């Protein structure tokens, strides 16, 4: 990994396993934030209509994101 800040460069060598773990952690964090944003947007749209359909949509989104996160991290 190479990081640069204020004209200073730092290089950190990682093993393949460490690099894979870092990649997986980044993907999991991105999917988590994406899911939170999706839920927030759905709640805004459906805030006046808390119906069974709204709950079903949230449940489906939750399951999809959980499945994708599990697949990435295994």
C-alpha atoms as an extended CHARMM CRD file, in Angstrom:
* protein
*
        74  EXT
         1         1  UNK       CA              0.0000000000        0.0000000000        0.0000000000  PROA      1               0.0000000000
         2         2  UNK       CA              1.2500000000        3.4880000000       -0.8100000000  PROA      2               0.0000000000
         3         3  UNK       CA             -0.1380000000        6.5480000000        0.9600000000  PROA      3               0.0000000000
         4         4  UNK       CA              0.8670000000       10.1440000000        0.2730000000  PROA      4               0.0000000000
         5         5  UNK       CA              0.0620000000       13.1540000000        2.4140000000  PROA      5               0.0000000000
         6         6  UNK       CA              1.6240000000       16.6000000000        2.6180000000  PROA      6               0.0000000000
         7         7  UNK       CA              4.4410000000       15.6120000000        0.2840000000  PROA      7               0.0000000000
         8         8  UNK       CA              5.3700000000       12.5650000000        2.3590000000  PROA      8               0.0000000000
         9         9  UNK       CA              5.0060000000        9.0460000000        0.9370000000  PROA      9               0.0000000000
        10        10  UNK       CA              4.6610000000        5.9060000000        3.0500000000  PROA      10              0.0000000000
        11        11  UNK       CA              4.8520000000        2.4280000000        1.5370000000  PROA      11              0.0000000000
        12        12  UNK       CA              3.5240000000       -0.5740000000        3.4690000000  PROA      12              0.0000000000
        13        13  UNK       CA              4.0680000000       -4.0490000000        2.0700000000  PROA      13              0.0000000000
        14        14  UNK       CA              1.3270000000       -6.5660000000        2.7320000000  PROA      14              0.0000000000
        15        15  UNK       CA              1.0780000000      -10.2780000000        2.1770000000  PROA      15              0.0000000000
        16        16  UNK       CA             -1.5090000000      -11.6140000000       -0.2460000000  PROA      16              0.0000000000
        17        17  UNK       CA             -3.7100000000      -12.7260000000        2.6600000000  PROA      17              0.0000000000
        18        18  UNK       CA             -3.5400000000       -9.2710000000        4.2820000000  PROA      18              0.0000000000
        19        19  UNK       CA             -4.3590000000       -7.6020000000        0.9630000000  PROA      19              0.0000000000
        20        20  UNK       CA             -7.3250000000       -9.9310000000        0.4800000000  PROA      20              0.0000000000
        21        21  UNK       CA             -8.5690000000       -9.2110000000        4.0040000000  PROA      21              0.0000000000
        22        22  UNK       CA             -8.3060000000       -5.4670000000        3.3610000000  PROA      22              0.0000000000
        23        23  UNK       CA            -10.1980000000       -5.8040000000        0.0790000000  PROA      23              0.0000000000
        24        24  UNK       CA            -12.9410000000       -7.8340000000        1.7510000000  PROA      24              0.0000000000
        25        25  UNK       CA            -13.2600000000       -5.3520000000        4.6210000000  PROA      25              0.0000000000
        26        26  UNK       CA            -13.5500000000       -2.4570000000        2.1730000000  PROA      26              0.0000000000
        27        27  UNK       CA            -16.2150000000       -4.2650000000        0.1370000000  PROA      27              0.0000000000
        28        28  UNK       CA            -18.1800000000       -5.1150000000        3.2840000000  PROA      28              0.0000000000
        29        29  UNK       CA            -18.0450000000       -1.4970000000        4.4780000000  PROA      29              0.0000000000
        30        30  UNK       CA            -19.1540000000       -0.1770000000        1.0840000000  PROA      30              0.0000000000
        31        31  UNK       CA            -22.0820000000       -2.5970000000        0.8880000000  PROA      31              0.0000000000
        32        32  UNK       CA            -23.0800000000       -1.7260000000        4.4510000000  PROA      32              0.0000000000
        33        33  UNK       CA            -23.1400000000        1.9870000000        3.6690000000  PROA      33              0.0000000000
        34        34  UNK       CA            -24.9560000000        1.3690000000        0.3950000000  PROA      34              0.0000000000
        35        35  UNK       CA            -27.6030000000       -0.6720000000        2.2040000000  PROA      35              0.0000000000
        36        36  UNK       CA            -28.0630000000        2.0520000000        4.8170000000  PROA      36              0.0000000000
        37        37  UNK       CA            -28.4970000000        4.6390000000        2.0750000000  PROA      37              0.0000000000
        38        38  UNK       CA            -31.0190000000        2.4430000000        0.2190000000  PROA      38              0.0000000000
        39        39  UNK       CA            -33.0490000000        1.8850000000        3.3980000000  PROA      39              0.0000000000
        40        40  UNK       CA            -32.9700000000        5.6210000000        4.1360000000  PROA      40              0.0000000000
        41        41  UNK       CA            -34.2090000000        6.4620000000        0.6210000000  PROA      41              0.0000000000
        42        42  UNK       CA            -36.9690000000        3.8490000000        0.7930000000  PROA      42              0.0000000000
        43        43  UNK       CA            -38.0750000000        5.1850000000        4.1780000000  PROA      43              0.0000000000
        44        44  UNK       CA            -38.3010000000        8.7120000000        2.7650000000  PROA      44              0.0000000000
        45        45  UNK       CA            -40.4380000000        7.5670000000       -0.1540000000  PROA      45              0.0000000000
        46        46  UNK       CA            -42.6650000000        5.3260000000        1.9260000000  PROA      46              0.0000000000
        47        47  UNK       CA            -42.8080000000        7.4100000000        5.1030000000  PROA      47              0.0000000000
        48        48  UNK       CA            -46.4470000000        8.2400000000        4.5440000000  PROA      48              0.0000000000
        49        49  UNK       CA            -47.3620000000        4.6480000000        3.6550000000  PROA      49              0.0000000000
        50        50  UNK       CA            -45.9060000000        2.1530000000        6.1320000000  PROA      50              0.0000000000
        51        51  UNK       CA            -47.4710000000       -0.8730000000        4.5350000000  PROA      51              0.0000000000
        52        52  UNK       CA            -46.7150000000       -4.5450000000        4.2820000000  PROA      52              0.0000000000
        53        53  UNK       CA            -45.1680000000       -3.8770000000        0.8590000000  PROA      53              0.0000000000
        54        54  UNK       CA            -42.7250000000       -1.3710000000        2.3600000000  PROA      54              0.0000000000
        55        55  UNK       CA            -41.6420000000       -3.8390000000        5.0150000000  PROA      55              0.0000000000
        56        56  UNK       CA            -41.2580000000       -6.5560000000        2.3880000000  PROA      56              0.0000000000
        57        57  UNK       CA            -39.0410000000       -4.3170000000        0.2390000000  PROA      57              0.0000000000
        58        58  UNK       CA            -36.8180000000       -3.5390000000        3.2280000000  PROA      58              0.0000000000
        59        59  UNK       CA            -36.5790000000       -7.2210000000        4.1230000000  PROA      59              0.0000000000
        60        60  UNK       CA            -35.6370000000       -8.1890000000        0.5650000000  PROA      60              0.0000000000
        61        61  UNK       CA            -32.9630000000       -5.4590000000        0.3750000000  PROA      61              0.0000000000
        62        62  UNK       CA            -31.5780000000       -6.5850000000        3.7020000000  PROA      62              0.0000000000
        63        63  UNK       CA            -31.3540000000      -10.2160000000        2.5640000000  PROA      63              0.0000000000
        64        64  UNK       CA            -29.6970000000       -9.2870000000       -0.7450000000  PROA      64              0.0000000000
        65        65  UNK       CA            -27.0460000000       -7.1290000000        0.8890000000  PROA      65              0.0000000000
        66        66  UNK       CA            -26.3840000000       -9.7740000000        3.5480000000  PROA      66              0.0000000000
        67        67  UNK       CA            -25.9970000000      -12.4540000000        0.8690000000  PROA      67              0.0000000000
        68        68  UNK       CA            -23.6180000000      -10.3340000000       -1.2160000000  PROA      68              0.0000000000
        69        69  UNK       CA            -21.5710000000       -9.3810000000        1.8530000000  PROA      69              0.0000000000
        70        70  UNK       CA            -21.2960000000      -13.0130000000        2.9140000000  PROA      70              0.0000000000
        71        71  UNK       CA            -20.2320000000      -14.0780000000       -0.6000000000  PROA      71              0.0000000000
        72        72  UNK       CA            -17.5470000000      -11.4000000000       -0.7720000000  PROA      72              0.0000000000
        73        73  UNK       CA            -16.1260000000      -12.1740000000        2.6470000000  PROA      73              0.0000000000
        74        74  UNK       CA            -15.8890000000      -15.9480000000        2.2090000000  PROA      74              0.0000000000
